[in-house]
Amino acid sequence: RLTPQLQRAMHRRRTALRREIYNLERQERRRSMDEERGFDTASPSGWEGWTRNRSSSWKSDDNYVDIPEGVGTDLIDVFKKGCSQIIREYFDHSDVGEVAAQLGALEMKAGGAKNMHLLVKRAITIALDHNARECEMVAILLTALGPGMIGQEGLVKGYAELLGSTEDLALDIPEAPDMLALFLARAYVDEILPPNCFQEVIKMVEDNTAGKKVGIAAESLTKARHSTERILQAWGGGAAGSVTHAKQEMSHILLEYITNKDSAEAQHCLHGLKVPYFHHEFVKKALDLAIDQSQHATVILNLLKELLESGVVNINQMQQGFD
């Protein structure tokens, strides 16, 4: 149990860290706005002349997503095309961070913030036409991006729309209903959907018999004996690189850190997991540990501060962890 003194001390440290996150976030936002407008952010004033015009700014960006000609002005169509390209490239490079960066660029270009549910539907639809490896990769991707970039509402809406397309997908891929049920069950097991997700999704596809059956089948999968292990290993998951593995390793890193107080080693191990867009989970685990083991609260908060300053955990991930 935390004493009043420790509670006040933790509150002060967390407040200071939040303030630092806010200041860094403001600086980063200002820098991004300058670069978007083409200002030279390397100059002392940051406002000295145009370095590039807006029409060429996207193509000079490493995260530029090439939208095919003839798409027209329909931003939803642009977003869908961009998502398809990003997912297919992801199957080649398997870099979740790269996908997040490209989606961020696409979101700015095609107004994708309100259309992120389309990413869920697009990614899984493409995976259905591939093998187990690609299905596992998409499951990992959605779990990594779900909490921060897609959002729970977007995830639920995306799965509902996907289930609404069950009959159409089954025409080309007969096993689509079973695979969709497994994807939905996997999202539940990976805790990116709320506990009542099955009821929510089923309610949204109430008039679609095939989609409703998929929702019911998904819920049944999660209630079977050893369901979690079976669902995680359905496509060869559960090994290094999976979200479950990452969570376990994060807990291990924290326990090792409070034993040896070696922050450099903790940073190295966290970076080695290669799940930068899941670092909010590490922050949450660290804060929970600081409360449960109050004698280590100070060193844990110091570690979070060092992770932020070193750039191992970025501002957005840190903020999500605190929220």
NUKE-63865 format. One record per residue (C-alpha): residue number from 1; residue in three letters; x, y, z negated. Coordinates in steps of 0.1 Angstrom, whole numbers, m for minus. Layout:
REM NUKE-63865
<node i="NUM" aa="ALA" c1="X" c2="Y" c3="Z"/>
...
//
This chain:
REM NUKE-63865
<node i="1" aa="ARG" c1="0" c2="0" c3="0"/>
<node i="2" aa="LEU" c1="14" c2="34" c3="9"/>
<node i="3" aa="THR" c1="20" c2="59" c3="m19"/>
<node i="4" aa="PRO" c1="7" c2="95" c3="m15"/>
<node i="5" aa="GLN" c1="43" c2="106" c3="m11"/>
<node i="6" aa="LEU" c1="50" c2="81" c3="17"/>
<node i="7" aa="GLN" c1="17" c2="90" c3="33"/>
<node i="8" aa="ARG" c1="27" c2="127" c3="34"/>
<node i="9" aa="ALA" c1="62" c2="119" c3="46"/>
<node i="10" aa="MET" c1="49" c2="97" c3="74"/>
<node i="11" aa="HIS" c1="23" c2="124" c3="83"/>
<node i="12" aa="ARG" c1="50" c2="150" c3="86"/>
<node i="13" aa="ARG" c1="73" c2="128" c3="107"/>
<node i="14" aa="ARG" c1="44" c2="118" c3="130"/>
<node i="15" aa="THR" c1="33" c2="154" c3="134"/>
<node i="16" aa="ALA" c1="69" c2="165" c3="143"/>
<node i="17" aa="LEU" c1="71" c2="137" c3="168"/>
<node i="18" aa="ARG" c1="38" c2="146" c3="183"/>
<node i="19" aa="ARG" c1="49" c2="182" c3="186"/>
<node i="20" aa="GLU" c1="81" c2="171" c3="204"/>
<node i="21" aa="ILE" c1="61" c2="149" c3="228"/>
<node i="22" aa="TYR" c1="38" c2="179" c3="235"/>
<node i="23" aa="ASN" c1="66" c2="203" c3="242"/>
<node i="24" aa="LEU" c1="84" c2="178" c3="265"/>
<node i="25" aa="GLU" c1="51" c2="171" c3="282"/>
<node i="26" aa="ARG" c1="46" c2="208" c3="289"/>
<node i="27" aa="GLN" c1="81" c2="211" c3="303"/>
<node i="28" aa="GLU" c1="76" c2="181" c3="325"/>
<node i="29" aa="ARG" c1="42" c2="193" c3="337"/>
<node i="30" aa="ARG" c1="57" c2="227" c3="346"/>
<node i="31" aa="ARG" c1="86" c2="211" c3="364"/>
<node i="32" aa="SER" c1="62" c2="188" c3="384"/>
<node i="33" aa="MET" c1="41" c2="218" c3="394"/>
<node i="34" aa="ASP" c1="72" c2="237" c3="406"/>
<node i="35" aa="GLU" c1="84" c2="207" c3="427"/>
<node i="36" aa="GLU" c1="49" c2="202" c3="441"/>
<node i="37" aa="ARG" c1="48" c2="238" c3="453"/>
<node i="38" aa="GLY" c1="83" c2="235" c3="467"/>
<node i="39" aa="PHE" c1="102" c2="257" c3="443"/>
<node i="40" aa="ASP" c1="138" c2="251" c3="435"/>
<node i="41" aa="THR" c1="136" c2="237" c3="399"/>
<node i="42" aa="ALA" c1="174" c2="234" c3="398"/>
<node i="43" aa="SER" c1="178" c2="272" c3="400"/>
<node i="44" aa="PRO" c1="181" c2="293" c3="368"/>
<node i="45" aa="SER" c1="146" c2="308" c3="372"/>
<node i="46" aa="GLY" c1="130" c2="278" c3="388"/>
<node i="47" aa="TRP" c1="111" c2="301" c3="412"/>
<node i="48" aa="GLU" c1="138" c2="311" c3="437"/>
<node i="49" aa="GLY" c1="124" c2="305" c3="472"/>
<node i="50" aa="TRP" c1="108" c2="276" c3="489"/>
<node i="51" aa="THR" c1="130" c2="245" c3="493"/>
<node i="52" aa="ARG" c1="105" c2="227" c3="515"/>
<node i="53" aa="ASN" c1="71" c2="232" c3="530"/>
<node i="54" aa="ARG" c1="41" c2="213" c3="518"/>
<node i="55" aa="SER" c1="35" c2="194" c3="550"/>
<node i="56" aa="SER" c1="69" c2="176" c3="546"/>
<node i="57" aa="SER" c1="70" c2="173" c3="508"/>
<node i="58" aa="TRP" c1="53" c2="139" c3="507"/>
<node i="59" aa="LYS" c1="74" c2="123" c3="533"/>
<node i="60" aa="SER" c1="106" c2="134" c3="515"/>
<node i="61" aa="ASP" c1="94" c2="119" c3="483"/>
<node i="62" aa="ASP" c1="107" c2="84" c3="474"/>
<node i="63" aa="ASN" c1="72" c2="75" c3="463"/>
<node i="64" aa="TYR" c1="55" c2="86" c3="495"/>
<node i="65" aa="VAL" c1="27" c2="63" c3="507"/>
<node i="66" aa="ASP" c1="23" c2="61" c3="544"/>
<node i="67" aa="ILE" c1="m14" c2="65" c3="553"/>
<node i="68" aa="PRO" c1="m21" c2="52" c3="588"/>
<node i="69" aa="GLU" c1="m32" c2="77" c3="615"/>
<node i="70" aa="GLY" c1="m69" c2="80" c3="623"/>
<node i="71" aa="VAL" c1="m81" c2="75" c3="587"/>
<node i="72" aa="GLY" c1="m99" c2="108" c3="588"/>
<node i="73" aa="THR" c1="m108" c2="130" c3="559"/>
<node i="74" aa="ASP" c1="m125" c2="104" c3="538"/>
<node i="75" aa="LEU" c1="m104" c2="104" c3="506"/>
<node i="76" aa="ILE" c1="m118" c2="72" c3="494"/>
<node i="77" aa="ASP" c1="m108" c2="55" c3="526"/>
<node i="78" aa="VAL" c1="m73" c2="71" c3="522"/>
<node i="79" aa="PHE" c1="m71" c2="57" c3="487"/>
<node i="80" aa="LYS" c1="m81" c2="22" c3="497"/>
<node i="81" aa="LYS" c1="m56" c2="21" c3="525"/>
<node i="82" aa="GLY" c1="m29" c2="34" c3="502"/>
<node i="83" aa="CYS" c1="m37" c2="8" c3="475"/>
<node i="84" aa="SER" c1="m35" c2="m20" c3="501"/>
<node i="85" aa="GLN" c1="m1" c2="m9" c3="512"/>
<node i="86" aa="ILE" c1="12" c2="m5" c3="477"/>
<node i="87" aa="ILE" c1="0" c2="m39" c3="466"/>
<node i="88" aa="ARG" c1="15" c2="m57" c3="496"/>
<node i="89" aa="GLU" c1="48" c2="m40" c3="490"/>
<node i="90" aa="TYR" c1="46" c2="m50" c3="453"/>
<node i="91" aa="PHE" c1="45" c2="m86" c3="463"/>
<node i="92" aa="ASP" c1="79" c2="m81" c3="478"/>
<node i="93" aa="HIS" c1="97" c2="m60" c3="451"/>
<node i="94" aa="SER" c1="76" c2="m70" c3="420"/>
<node i="95" aa="ASP" c1="84" c2="m37" c3="403"/>
<node i="96" aa="VAL" c1="55" c2="m25" c3="382"/>
<node i="97" aa="GLY" c1="72" c2="9" c3="376"/>
<node i="98" aa="GLU" c1="75" c2="15" c3="413"/>
<node i="99" aa="VAL" c1="38" c2="7" c3="418"/>
<node i="100" aa="ALA" c1="28" c2="32" c3="391"/>
<node i="101" aa="ALA" c1="50" c2="59" c3="407"/>
<node i="102" aa="GLN" c1="34" c2="53" c3="441"/>
<node i="103" aa="LEU" c1="m1" c2="53" c3="427"/>
<node i="104" aa="GLY" c1="6" c2="85" c3="409"/>
<node i="105" aa="ALA" c1="17" c2="101" c3="442"/>
<node i="106" aa="LEU" c1="m14" c2="86" c3="460"/>
<node i="107" aa="GLU" c1="m36" c2="98" c3="432"/>
<node i="108" aa="MET" c1="m24" c2="134" c3="438"/>
<node i="109" aa="LYS" c1="m28" c2="131" c3="475"/>
<node i="110" aa="ALA" c1="m62" c2="113" c3="477"/>
<node i="111" aa="GLY" c1="m79" c2="124" c3="445"/>
<node i="112" aa="GLY" c1="m77" c2="88" c3="431"/>
<node i="113" aa="ALA" c1="m82" c2="95" c3="394"/>
<node i="114" aa="LYS" c1="m119" c2="88" c3="397"/>
<node i="115" aa="ASN" c1="m114" c2="60" c3="421"/>
<node i="116" aa="MET" c1="m90" c2="38" c3="402"/>
<node i="117" aa="HIS" c1="m116" c2="11" c3="399"/>
<node i="118" aa="LEU" c1="m110" c2="5" c3="436"/>
<node i="119" aa="LEU" c1="m74" c2="m5" c3="428"/>
<node i="120" aa="VAL" c1="m88" c2="m34" c3="407"/>
<node i="121" aa="LYS" c1="m110" c2="m46" c3="435"/>
<node i="122" aa="ARG" c1="m84" c2="m41" c3="462"/>
<node i="123" aa="ALA" c1="m55" c2="m58" c3="443"/>
<node i="124" aa="ILE" c1="m75" c2="m89" c3="434"/>
<node i="125" aa="THR" c1="m91" c2="m92" c3="468"/>
<node i="126" aa="ILE" c1="m57" c2="m92" c3="484"/>
<node i="127" aa="ALA" c1="m44" c2="m117" c3="458"/>
<node i="128" aa="LEU" c1="m72" c2="m141" c3="466"/>
<node i="129" aa="ASP" c1="m58" c2="m145" c3="501"/>
<node i="130" aa="HIS" c1="m23" c2="m154" c3="488"/>
<node i="131" aa="ASN" c1="m9" c2="m180" c3="464"/>
<node i="132" aa="ALA" c1="m6" c2="m184" c3="426"/>
<node i="133" aa="ARG" c1="25" c2="m162" c3="425"/>
<node i="134" aa="GLU" c1="7" c2="m132" c3="438"/>
<node i="135" aa="CYS" c1="m24" c2="m138" c3="416"/>
<node i="136" aa="GLU" c1="m1" c2="m139" c3="385"/>
<node i="137" aa="MET" c1="16" c2="m107" c3="397"/>
<node i="138" aa="VAL" c1="m17" c2="m89" c3="401"/>
<node i="139" aa="ALA" c1="m28" c2="m100" c3="367"/>
<node i="140" aa="ILE" c1="4" c2="m86" c3="352"/>
<node i="141" aa="LEU" c1="1" c2="m54" c3="371"/>
<node i="142" aa="LEU" c1="m35" c2="m47" c3="360"/>
<node i="143" aa="THR" c1="m26" c2="m55" c3="324"/>
<node i="144" aa="ALA" c1="4" c2="m31" c3="325"/>
<node i="145" aa="LEU" c1="m15" c2="m3" c3="343"/>
<node i="146" aa="GLY" c1="m49" c2="m8" c3="327"/>
<node i="147" aa="PRO" c1="m47" c2="11" c3="294"/>
<node i="148" aa="GLY" c1="m31" c2="42" c3="308"/>
<node i="149" aa="MET" c1="m36" c2="46" c3="345"/>
<node i="150" aa="ILE" c1="m68" c2="27" c3="353"/>
<node i="151" aa="GLY" c1="m86" c2="30" c3="320"/>
<node i="152" aa="GLN" c1="m111" c2="6" c3="304"/>
<node i="153" aa="GLU" c1="m141" c2="21" c3="322"/>
<node i="154" aa="GLY" c1="m123" c2="18" c3="355"/>
<node i="155" aa="LEU" c1="m114" c2="m18" c3="348"/>
<node i="156" aa="VAL" c1="m150" c2="m28" c3="339"/>
<node i="157" aa="LYS" c1="m164" c2="m10" c3="370"/>
<node i="158" aa="GLY" c1="m137" c2="m26" c3="392"/>
<node i="159" aa="TYR" c1="m145" c2="m61" c3="380"/>
<node i="160" aa="ALA" c1="m182" c2="m55" c3="383"/>
<node i="161" aa="GLU" c1="m179" c2="m43" c3="419"/>
<node i="162" aa="LEU" c1="m156" c2="m73" c3="426"/>
<node i="163" aa="LEU" c1="m182" c2="m97" c3="412"/>
<node i="164" aa="GLY" c1="m208" c2="m80" c3="433"/>
<node i="165" aa="SER" c1="m188" c2="m90" c3="464"/>
<node i="166" aa="THR" c1="m186" c2="m127" c3="454"/>
<node i="167" aa="GLU" c1="m208" c2="m140" c3="482"/>
<node i="168" aa="ASP" c1="m189" c2="m121" c3="509"/>
<node i="169" aa="LEU" c1="m155" c2="m132" c3="496"/>
<node i="170" aa="ALA" c1="m167" c2="m168" c3="494"/>
<node i="171" aa="LEU" c1="m174" c2="m168" c3="531"/>
<node i="172" aa="ASP" c1="m137" c2="m165" c3="538"/>
<node i="173" aa="ILE" c1="m123" c2="m180" c3="506"/>
<node i="174" aa="PRO" c1="m145" c2="m208" c3="493"/>
<node i="175" aa="GLU" c1="m127" c2="m210" c3="459"/>
<node i="176" aa="ALA" c1="m132" c2="m172" c3="454"/>
<node i="177" aa="PRO" c1="m159" c2="m175" c3="426"/>
<node i="178" aa="ASP" c1="m136" c2="m198" c3="405"/>
<node i="179" aa="MET" c1="m106" c2="m174" c3="410"/>
<node i="180" aa="LEU" c1="m127" c2="m143" c3="402"/>
<node i="181" aa="ALA" c1="m138" c2="m160" c3="370"/>
<node i="182" aa="LEU" c1="m102" c2="m167" c3="361"/>
<node i="183" aa="PHE" c1="m92" c2="m131" c3="368"/>
<node i="184" aa="LEU" c1="m119" c2="m118" c3="346"/>
<node i="185" aa="ALA" c1="m111" c2="m143" c3="318"/>
<node i="186" aa="ARG" c1="m74" c2="m133" c3="321"/>
<node i="187" aa="ALA" c1="m82" c2="m96" c3="317"/>
<node i="188" aa="TYR" c1="m101" c2="m105" c3="285"/>
<node i="189" aa="VAL" c1="m72" c2="m126" c3="272"/>
<node i="190" aa="ASP" c1="m47" c2="m98" c3="279"/>
<node i="191" aa="GLU" c1="m70" c2="m75" c3="259"/>
<node i="192" aa="ILE" c1="m74" c2="m48" c3="286"/>
<node i="193" aa="LEU" c1="m112" c2="m53" c3="286"/>
<node i="194" aa="PRO" c1="m135" c2="m47" c3="256"/>
<node i="195" aa="PRO" c1="m147" c2="m77" c3="235"/>
<node i="196" aa="ASN" c1="m182" c2="m74" c3="251"/>
<node i="197" aa="CYS" c1="m168" c2="m71" c3="286"/>
<node i="198" aa="PHE" c1="m187" c2="m102" c3="299"/>
<node i="199" aa="GLN" c1="m220" c2="m88" c3="288"/>
<node i="200" aa="GLU" c1="m212" c2="m54" c3="304"/>
<node i="201" aa="VAL" c1="m201" c2="m69" c3="337"/>
<node i="202" aa="ILE" c1="m230" c2="m93" c3="339"/>
<node i="203" aa="LYS" c1="m254" c2="m64" c3="332"/>
<node i="204" aa="MET" c1="m239" c2="m44" c3="360"/>
<node i="205" aa="VAL" c1="m244" c2="m73" c3="385"/>
<node i="206" aa="GLU" c1="m278" c2="m84" c3="371"/>
<node i="207" aa="ASP" c1="m294" c2="m85" c3="405"/>
<node i="208" aa="ASN" c1="m265" c2="m105" c3="421"/>
<node i="209" aa="THR" c1="m269" c2="m142" c3="413"/>
<node i="210" aa="ALA" c1="m234" c2="m152" c3="425"/>
<node i="211" aa="GLY" c1="m217" c2="m124" c3="406"/>
<node i="212" aa="LYS" c1="m237" c2="m132" c3="375"/>
<node i="213" aa="LYS" c1="m226" c2="m168" c3="376"/>
<node i="214" aa="VAL" c1="m190" c2="m157" c3="379"/>
<node i="215" aa="GLY" c1="m193" c2="m136" c3="347"/>
<node i="216" aa="ILE" c1="m209" c2="m165" c3="328"/>
<node i="217" aa="ALA" c1="m182" c2="m189" c3="341"/>
<node i="218" aa="ALA" c1="m155" c2="m164" c3="329"/>
<node i="219" aa="GLU" c1="m169" c2="m162" c3="294"/>
<node i="220" aa="SER" c1="m171" c2="m200" c3="293"/>
<node i="221" aa="LEU" c1="m134" c2="m202" c3="302"/>
<node i="222" aa="THR" c1="m125" c2="m181" c3="272"/>
<node i="223" aa="LYS" c1="m145" c2="m203" c3="248"/>
<node i="224" aa="ALA" c1="m129" c2="m237" c3="259"/>
<node i="225" aa="ARG" c1="m104" c2="m255" c3="237"/>
<node i="226" aa="HIS" c1="m69" c2="m240" c3="241"/>
<node i="227" aa="SER" c1="m84" c2="m215" c3="264"/>
<node i="228" aa="THR" c1="m58" c2="m187" c3="259"/>
<node i="229" aa="GLU" c1="m29" c2="m210" c3="268"/>
<node i="230" aa="ARG" c1="m47" c2="m225" c3="298"/>
<node i="231" aa="ILE" c1="m58" c2="m191" c3="312"/>
<node i="232" aa="LEU" c1="m23" c2="m177" c3="308"/>
<node i="233" aa="GLN" c1="m7" c2="m206" c3="325"/>
<node i="234" aa="ALA" c1="m32" c2="m210" c3="353"/>
<node i="235" aa="TRP" c1="m9" c2="m193" c3="379"/>
<node i="236" aa="GLY" c1="23" c2="m202" c3="362"/>
<node i="237" aa="GLY" c1="23" c2="m174" c3="337"/>
<node i="238" aa="GLY" c1="33" c2="m174" c3="301"/>
<node i="239" aa="ALA" c1="70" c2="m171" c3="311"/>
<node i="240" aa="ALA" c1="94" c2="m142" c3="309"/>
<node i="241" aa="GLY" c1="78" c2="m112" c3="326"/>
<node i="242" aa="SER" c1="43" c2="m119" c3="315"/>
<node i="243" aa="VAL" c1="24" c2="m94" c3="292"/>
<node i="244" aa="THR" c1="20" c2="m120" c3="265"/>
<node i="245" aa="HIS" c1="58" c2="m127" c3="266"/>
<node i="246" aa="ALA" c1="64" c2="m89" c3="264"/>
<node i="247" aa="LYS" c1="42" c2="m85" c3="233"/>
<node i="248" aa="GLN" c1="60" c2="m113" c3="216"/>
<node i="249" aa="GLU" c1="94" c2="m99" c3="224"/>
<node i="250" aa="MET" c1="84" c2="m64" c3="213"/>
<node i="251" aa="SER" c1="74" c2="m78" c3="179"/>
<node i="252" aa="HIS" c1="108" c2="m96" c3="177"/>
<node i="253" aa="ILE" c1="127" c2="m65" c3="186"/>
<node i="254" aa="LEU" c1="110" c2="m45" c3="158"/>
<node i="255" aa="LEU" c1="116" c2="m72" c3="132"/>
<node i="256" aa="GLU" c1="153" c2="m74" c3="143"/>
<node i="257" aa="TYR" c1="156" c2="m37" c3="141"/>
<node i="258" aa="ILE" c1="143" c2="m33" c3="106"/>
<node i="259" aa="THR" c1="168" c2="m60" c3="96"/>
<node i="260" aa="ASN" c1="200" c2="m47" c3="112"/>
<node i="261" aa="LYS" c1="190" c2="m10" c3="118"/>
<node i="262" aa="ASP" c1="208" c2="m11" c3="152"/>
<node i="263" aa="SER" c1="188" c2="13" c3="173"/>
<node i="264" aa="ALA" c1="211" c2="10" c3="204"/>
<node i="265" aa="GLU" c1="204" c2="m28" c3="205"/>
<node i="266" aa="ALA" c1="167" c2="m22" c3="201"/>
<node i="267" aa="GLN" c1="167" c2="3" c3="230"/>
<node i="268" aa="HIS" c1="187" c2="m21" c3="251"/>
<node i="269" aa="CYS" c1="164" c2="m50" c3="244"/>
<node i="270" aa="LEU" c1="132" c2="m30" c3="251"/>
<node i="271" aa="HIS" c1="146" c2="m17" c3="284"/>
<node i="272" aa="GLY" c1="156" c2="m53" c3="293"/>
<node i="273" aa="LEU" c1="119" c2="m64" c3="292"/>
<node i="274" aa="LYS" c1="113" c2="m43" c3="323"/>
<node i="275" aa="VAL" c1="78" c2="m34" c3="314"/>
<node i="276" aa="PRO" c1="80" c2="5" c3="312"/>
<node i="277" aa="TYR" c1="43" c2="10" c3="317"/>
<node i="278" aa="PHE" c1="36" c2="m13" c3="287"/>
<node i="279" aa="HIS" c1="58" c2="6" c3="263"/>
<node i="280" aa="HIS" c1="27" c2="21" c3="246"/>
<node i="281" aa="GLU" c1="22" c2="m13" c3="231"/>
<node i="282" aa="PHE" c1="56" c2="m12" c3="215"/>
<node i="283" aa="VAL" c1="48" c2="22" c3="200"/>
<node i="284" aa="LYS" c1="15" c2="9" c3="186"/>
<node i="285" aa="LYS" c1="33" c2="m21" c3="171"/>
<node i="286" aa="ALA" c1="60" c2="1" c3="156"/>
<node i="287" aa="LEU" c1="34" c2="24" c3="139"/>
<node i="288" aa="ASP" c1="15" c2="m6" c3="126"/>
<node i="289" aa="LEU" c1="47" c2="m20" c3="112"/>
<node i="290" aa="ALA" c1="56" c2="13" c3="96"/>
<node i="291" aa="ILE" c1="22" c2="12" c3="77"/>
<node i="292" aa="ASP" c1="24" c2="m24" c3="68"/>
<node i="293" aa="GLN" c1="60" c2="m22" c3="56"/>
<node i="294" aa="SER" c1="62" c2="14" c3="43"/>
<node i="295" aa="GLN" c1="98" c2="9" c3="30"/>
<node i="296" aa="HIS" c1="109" c2="9" c3="67"/>
<node i="297" aa="ALA" c1="86" c2="38" c3="78"/>
<node i="298" aa="THR" c1="114" c2="63" c3="81"/>
<node i="299" aa="VAL" c1="138" c2="42" c3="102"/>
<node i="300" aa="ILE" c1="109" c2="31" c3="125"/>
<node i="301" aa="LEU" c1="99" c2="66" c3="132"/>
<node i="302" aa="ASN" c1="135" c2="75" c3="138"/>
<node i="303" aa="LEU" c1="137" c2="47" c3="164"/>
<node i="304" aa="LEU" c1="106" c2="61" c3="182"/>
<node i="305" aa="LYS" c1="123" c2="95" c3="183"/>
<node i="306" aa="GLU" c1="155" c2="81" c3="197"/>
<node i="307" aa="LEU" c1="135" c2="61" c3="223"/>
<node i="308" aa="LEU" c1="118" c2="93" c3="234"/>
<node i="309" aa="GLU" c1="149" c2="114" c3="235"/>
<node i="310" aa="SER" c1="169" c2="87" c3="255"/>
<node i="311" aa="GLY" c1="141" c2="83" c3="280"/>
<node i="312" aa="VAL" c1="137" c2="46" c3="274"/>
<node i="313" aa="VAL" c1="100" c2="53" c3="265"/>
<node i="314" aa="ASN" c1="85" c2="82" c3="285"/>
<node i="315" aa="ILE" c1="62" c2="109" c3="272"/>
<node i="316" aa="ASN" c1="30" c2="94" c3="285"/>
<node i="317" aa="GLN" c1="37" c2="60" c3="270"/>
<node i="318" aa="MET" c1="46" c2="75" c3="237"/>
<node i="319" aa="GLN" c1="14" c2="96" c3="236"/>
<node i="320" aa="GLN" c1="m7" c2="66" c3="245"/>
<node i="321" aa="GLY" c1="9" c2="46" c3="217"/>
<node i="322" aa="PHE" c1="1" c2="74" c3="192"/>
<node i="323" aa="ASP" c1="m34" c2="77" c3="204"/>
//
